Amino acid sequence: MAINSNCKKCPYYNSKKCDGKDVNCICRFCPRNLGLCIATKWCKETESSIVFE
């Protein structure tokens, strides 16, 4: 299974809390740049704030 570029930028994936196999995760199908969304704490796809716990 290939991990897409958004998964590689996800804090959960990088801290080994996620293996990148959750098919419902926005990281898997979002066309946006997750790195930018994390920096701004805003999801441009859903127009909502993002909080990583």
DRENDO-738292 format. One record per residue (C-alpha): residue number from 1; residue in three letters; x, y, z. Coordinates in steps of 0.001 Angstrom, whole numbers, always signed. Layout:
BEGIN
{n = NUM&res = Ala&xx = X&yy = Y&zz = Z}
...
***
This chain:
BEGIN
{n = 1&res = Met&xx = +0&yy = +0&zz = +0}
{n = 2&res = Ala&xx = +1347&yy = +3402&zz = -941}
{n = 3&res = Ile&xx = +1164&yy = +6204&zz = +1597}
{n = 4&res = Asn&xx = +180&yy = +9468&zz = -72}
{n = 5&res = Ser&xx = +2016&yy = +12742&zz = +502}
{n = 6&res = Asn&xx = -635&yy = +14067&zz = +2927}
{n = 7&res = Cys&xx = -195&yy = +11057&zz = +5215}
{n = 8&res = Lys&xx = +3519&yy = +11786&zz = +5368}
{n = 9&res = Lys&xx = +2727&yy = +15291&zz = +6720}
{n = 10&res = Cys&xx = +196&yy = +14110&zz = +9321}
{n = 11&res = Pro&xx = +1268&yy = +14392&zz = +12983}
{n = 12&res = Tyr&xx = -526&yy = +11119&zz = +13844}
{n = 13&res = Tyr&xx = +1288&yy = +9221&zz = +11101}
{n = 14&res = Asn&xx = +4642&yy = +10725&zz = +12052}
{n = 15&res = Ser&xx = +4177&yy = +9883&zz = +15738}
{n = 16&res = Lys&xx = +3197&yy = +6272&zz = +14820}
{n = 17&res = Lys&xx = -382&yy = +6705&zz = +16140}
{n = 18&res = Cys&xx = -1663&yy = +5924&zz = +12638}
{n = 19&res = Asp&xx = -388&yy = +3454&zz = +10060}
{n = 20&res = Gly&xx = -1892&yy = +5306&zz = +7090}
{n = 21&res = Lys&xx = -4462&yy = +2599&zz = +6366}
{n = 22&res = Asp&xx = -7610&yy = +4393&zz = +7572}
{n = 23&res = Val&xx = -9550&yy = +4802&zz = +4318}
{n = 24&res = Asn&xx = -11937&yy = +7328&zz = +5918}
{n = 25&res = Cys&xx = -9173&yy = +9722&zz = +6998}
{n = 26&res = Ile&xx = -9133&yy = +13088&zz = +5223}
{n = 27&res = Cys&xx = -5377&yy = +12696&zz = +4697}
{n = 28&res = Arg&xx = -6040&yy = +9836&zz = +2280}
{n = 29&res = Phe&xx = -8409&yy = +11632&zz = -105}
{n = 30&res = Cys&xx = -7980&yy = +15360&zz = +437}
{n = 31&res = Pro&xx = -6644&yy = +17165&zz = -2674}
{n = 32&res = Arg&xx = -5244&yy = +20002&zz = -533}
{n = 33&res = Asn&xx = -1779&yy = +20324&zz = +990}
{n = 34&res = Leu&xx = -2112&yy = +19003&zz = +4548}
{n = 35&res = Gly&xx = +1131&yy = +20707&zz = +5610}
{n = 36&res = Leu&xx = -393&yy = +24119&zz = +4882}
{n = 37&res = Cys&xx = -3624&yy = +23190&zz = +6664}
{n = 38&res = Ile&xx = -1670&yy = +22113&zz = +9752}
{n = 39&res = Ala&xx = +309&yy = +25373&zz = +9762}
{n = 40&res = Thr&xx = -2820&yy = +27533&zz = +9500}
{n = 41&res = Lys&xx = -4978&yy = +25201&zz = +11645}
{n = 42&res = Trp&xx = -7701&yy = +25592&zz = +9022}
{n = 43&res = Cys&xx = -9113&yy = +23023&zz = +6603}
{n = 44&res = Lys&xx = -9837&yy = +24670&zz = +3251}
{n = 45&res = Glu&xx = -11738&yy = +21585&zz = +2076}
{n = 46&res = Thr&xx = -14305&yy = +21587&zz = +4899}
{n = 47&res = Glu&xx = -13944&yy = +25303&zz = +5809}
{n = 48&res = Ser&xx = -13403&yy = +24459&zz = +9471}
{n = 49&res = Ser&xx = -10671&yy = +24651&zz = +12077}
{n = 50&res = Ile&xx = -8391&yy = +21660&zz = +12720}
{n = 51&res = Val&xx = -7176&yy = +20504&zz = +16110}
{n = 52&res = Phe&xx = -4598&yy = +17744&zz = +16484}
{n = 53&res = Glu&xx = -4596&yy = +16210&zz = +19973}
***
